[in-house]
Amino acid sequence: MSKLWGGRFEKTASDWVDAFGASIEFDAQLVLEDLEGSMAHVTMLGEQHILSHDEVKQLLQGLQQLKQKAIAGELTFEVYHEDIHMNLEALLHEEIGPIAGKMHTARSRNDQVATDMHLYLKERVKEVIQLIESFQHELYAHASENVETIMPGYTHLQRAQPISLAHHLLAYFWMLERDKERFSDSLKRIDWSPLGAGALAGTTFPIDRARSAELLGFNRVYPNSLDAVSDRDFILEFLSNASMLMMHLSRFCEELILWASEEYRFITVSDTFSTGSSMMPQKKNPDMAELVRGKSGRVIGNLMGLLTLMKGLPLAYNKDLQEDKEGMFDTVKTVQGSLSIMAGMMNELTFHPDTMKQATERDFSNATELADYLTAKGMPFREAHEVTGKLVKYCVDERLYLRELPMSVFQTHSALIQEDVYLALTPEQAVARRNSYGGTGFNAVREQLKEASECINAMTTL
């Protein structure tokens, strides 16, 4: 069978040139979307009396047969036919004969491929949202069980103030909530139909673009045919949202990796999500967390790749746009796999509250409590900050901690310090007293959990 576009050509390309230009190796993933788009287009052509009833019937029957074979994995594609669109048209020709060529009436591969990708991303984004919610469920479950589990909070990777473990976990819950909102909002722009825009200028046939959009479940039709075939903003937005999501997962994985080390021993990662060393028999490596951390760079790279591709393209379609798909497919696979790993790993994660608590008792993360204590007794905060700093310096020199200082030393620095300071400097008090909205105080965290619970209850996709 000759090329479907080959009428004005006298020479044919060598096989290796065909292979370089073909996209079927990866856009075969769009087979069901392409068939769905073709069935909607043919139905619309029939309703507009552009094709006869019998032609529509034959085309739809043939397309339905191809769909069944596609689902069963029985279709074979050829590089010679370049892409999923021409492969399916060639296969339809084998099913029903030359009438297959009428399927392409009033349509170009330019609006066809754009439609396929809109349909593809529309479903994949919904799946990503479901996976985010699964991970949020795991974070919420652990947070609910660890409101009064005390751990060190860090800034600059230095111990800063004691906090609730639940508070720390909920920080990621809210990051994911924002990620979910971004993906949900992007559906408004993915839900546009390019079908019927033609190659770039529309068509002379009396098509009904709103009808084909309705048949495909789109909420809106691109108002401009040039924009319809050249727009890849919806993919860029998906890649951007995915990059931010993966950045959040990577940050959490970095903390899990640290917490699982001998230096921290805050958690134990399940054997299911760990690997060993081929040389060192004692090793238990948190490799799945490391892989998710690493794969964040891959997703961010896909975003940078498409941004770079798009920045110099004139309107409308250019062959460069064939390169928009592999990064999109790879990102979908990477994000879905990473979220599944995170939810599974979180489900089997073991926290060690005693170790976390001990870490807050042998450091100076309660120094802010002393400054606040003095401020509450009337001392200006800046002066309280300086007094506390001098006391910390004294402790460092004497190899002591604040709660180990005798009252005589405290009062040498300020007569405002009384016996009640020892209670104020306990990790429990340091955490419990911070009940400002969004704070780490136990009561504040319980209120935060109520808000998180409302988000959980509103999840309808699981």
C-alpha angles and dihedrals in degrees: 000000000000123000110286089230097037103105097108096041125095098182130051125219123252116256092254091053090050089050092051092051098041123101099183092103089072109014090062082090087074094060097114093042091050092051091047091051092048093051091051091047093049091047090052092047089055094048089051090050091240088122125031124249091251092049092051091047093052093045094048092047090051093047091048090053090052090049092054091049091047092053089048091049092241100128121103119201128202130215088221089070090053104210144024093266098057092038091057092045090052091048090048088052088056090051102046108006132237094340085079087080091067090067090078095057111133092002139099131199085244095067091032096060092043089053091049092054093047090052092045096049093043090064097036093054090053089052091050090052090053091051092049089053091051090055091046089055090057093048091048092049093053092043091052090055096046108047092124096035105116123212137162116274115213141210120180084006086288121119107264114164135343113259140177115270087223089057090054094049093047090056087069091043089061093044088056091046089058090046089052091049091052092051091045092050091049090062088074089065097037087054093075121110120225092178113126095026088110120202092326111307107052122246142281091231117099095246125165107225092180090058095051088047090052092050090053094046096248118151098207142025123224105254093209123054094205091054092043096061098036101041116110096158090112091059092044090051091050091049091047092050090045091050092053091047092050090048089056092048090048092053091051091047090052089056093046090051091052093044091052093055124101088247092063108018090184094135144017117221113217118256086239090070099036136076135204136229124263089217109026111057095195095060124113109177125195089225098157091058089047091050093052089049089051095045091058087074090053093055093045088050090055089055092049090047095055094042089054091046093052100043096081103034119119120210133308130015121334128180088242086077089072084078092064095083110058094058090047093050091045092049093050091051093044096047094046092047093047094050092049090051092048094051092046094046091048091050091058098036118123120209123204106214095179092056091047092049093048090054089062093051098059102050142056098261087119093062092100088056090060092049091049090046091056092044091052088054092056105271115132109254095239090055090045089051091054094046091050091048091054091049091051089050090051090051092050091051092047095040092239137124126233095257089053094059116108117239090247091065092046092052092047085067098037134000088208091076113096137170092281089072091082091062092045090055096056115110090236092057092042090058101034095054095057097087100142112130108286092012129131096249112126093243091046090051091050088054089048090052089055089057091047089049090057089055090049092050091049091057107108100163098077 
